[in-house]
Amino acid sequence: MSQLESRKKLLIAESELNRVQLVQEWRTLAGDVHALAAQAKTIGIIASAAASLVAGLSVFRQKKSEPVAQKTSWLQTILRGAELAGSLWTQFRSPDGGQKNK
């Protein structure tokens, strides 16, 4: 066996080892991305529920004799925005895209 043939076989073997290592690293990365997506979904669900809870509680805290023309506070504006964002997040993250099957 010549020196070039042995060098070629070594390079082919090294290439195969690199390919196997790349596949293993790709699978690990895919698993990590999947876990991160699951955590983000959980955080989104918790944030949506918390925003809905806080918005619901803020409704009970409002005075019933409050004048209609009174300016809303920045906290109420943030809570309404969080509630809207939570409901949108839930709609976009649902498997059917927020549409009911008929």
C-alpha positions as CSV (number, residue, x, y, z in Angstrom):
1,M,0.0,0.0,0.0
2,S,1.4,3.3,-1.0
3,Q,1.7,6.3,1.3
4,L,-1.0,8.2,-0.7
5,E,-3.4,5.3,-0.4
6,S,-2.9,5.0,3.4
7,R,-3.3,8.8,3.7
8,K,-6.5,8.7,1.7
9,K,-7.9,5.9,4.0
10,L,-7.0,7.9,7.1
11,L,-8.7,11.0,5.7
12,I,-11.8,9.0,4.9
13,A,-11.9,7.5,8.4
14,E,-11.4,11.0,9.9
15,S,-14.2,12.4,7.7
16,E,-16.6,9.6,8.9
17,L,-15.8,10.3,12.5
18,N,-16.4,14.0,12.0
19,R,-19.7,13.2,10.3
20,V,-20.9,11.1,13.2
21,Q,-19.8,13.8,15.7
22,L,-21.7,16.4,13.7
23,V,-24.9,14.3,13.7
24,Q,-24.6,13.8,17.5
25,E,-24.1,17.6,18.1
26,W,-27.0,18.4,15.8
27,R,-29.3,16.1,17.8
28,T,-28.2,17.6,21.0
29,L,-28.8,21.1,19.6
30,A,-32.3,20.1,18.4
31,G,-33.1,18.7,21.8
32,D,-32.0,21.9,23.5
33,V,-34.0,24.0,21.1
34,H,-37.1,21.9,21.7
35,A,-36.6,22.2,25.5
36,L,-36.2,26.0,25.2
37,A,-39.4,26.2,23.1
38,A,-41.3,24.2,25.7
39,Q,-40.1,26.6,28.4
40,A,-41.0,29.7,26.4
41,K,-44.5,28.2,25.8
42,T,-44.9,27.6,29.6
43,I,-43.7,31.1,30.4
44,G,-46.2,32.5,27.8
45,I,-49.1,30.5,29.3
46,I,-48.2,31.7,32.9
47,A,-47.8,35.3,31.7
48,S,-51.1,35.2,29.9
49,A,-52.9,33.7,33.0
50,A,-51.2,36.3,35.3
51,A,-52.2,39.2,33.0
52,S,-55.8,37.9,32.9
53,L,-55.9,37.6,36.6
54,V,-54.4,41.0,37.2
55,A,-56.8,42.6,34.7
56,G,-59.7,40.8,36.3
57,L,-58.7,42.0,39.7
58,S,-58.3,45.6,38.5
59,V,-61.9,45.6,37.3
60,F,-63.1,44.8,40.8
61,R,-60.9,47.5,42.3
62,Q,-62.4,50.3,40.1
63,K,-65.0,52.5,41.6
64,K,-68.5,52.0,40.1
65,S,-69.3,55.7,40.3
66,E,-66.2,56.7,38.3
67,P,-66.8,59.4,35.8
68,V,-66.7,58.2,32.1
69,A,-64.4,61.0,31.0
70,Q,-61.8,60.3,33.7
71,K,-58.4,59.5,32.3
72,T,-57.2,55.9,32.9
73,S,-54.0,55.4,34.9
74,W,-50.8,54.1,33.2
75,L,-51.1,50.9,35.3
76,Q,-54.6,50.1,33.9
77,T,-53.2,50.8,30.4
78,I,-50.4,48.3,31.0
79,L,-52.7,45.7,32.4
80,R,-55.1,46.0,29.4
81,G,-52.1,45.7,27.0
82,A,-50.8,42.7,28.9
83,E,-54.2,41.1,28.8
84,L,-54.5,41.7,25.0
85,A,-51.0,40.4,24.5
86,G,-51.8,37.3,26.5
87,S,-54.9,36.5,24.6
88,L,-53.1,37.1,21.3
89,W,-50.3,34.8,22.4
90,T,-52.8,32.1,23.4
91,Q,-54.5,32.4,20.0
92,F,-51.3,32.2,18.0
93,R,-49.8,29.4,20.0
94,S,-52.9,27.1,19.8
95,P,-52.6,24.2,17.4
96,D,-55.5,25.3,15.2
97,G,-54.3,28.9,15.0
98,G,-57.2,30.2,17.1
99,Q,-59.8,28.8,14.6
100,K,-62.4,26.2,15.6
101,N,-62.7,23.1,13.5
102,K,-66.1,22.8,11.7
